């Protein structure tokens, strides 16, 4: 009779061990997530057709692309609207488009 009780305790301990192990799985945080909705400067022209371009923020360059047509020139201020593992999606800041409209 005692072996039934001991067996039940062992089974319970094994189940608890695997449940804790499954719940303690660490999620990898995206290192670019901290730059979301921040301003960056274009260092390499961002082209929608060629899929090229880079932005600089906090002293590092990040591969960038845009969702709309056209090219964003070097030196333009952009806002990071989406981030991936190694790339980001940007849009031109409103103050740039208003300045260009006045000229």
Protein Blocks (a to p, Z undefined) as FASTA:
>chain_A
ZZmmmmmmmmmmmmmmmmmmmmmpccdddfklmmgoiacddfbdcdfklopacddeehia
cddddfbecjddehiacddfbdcfkbccddddfklmmmmmmZZ
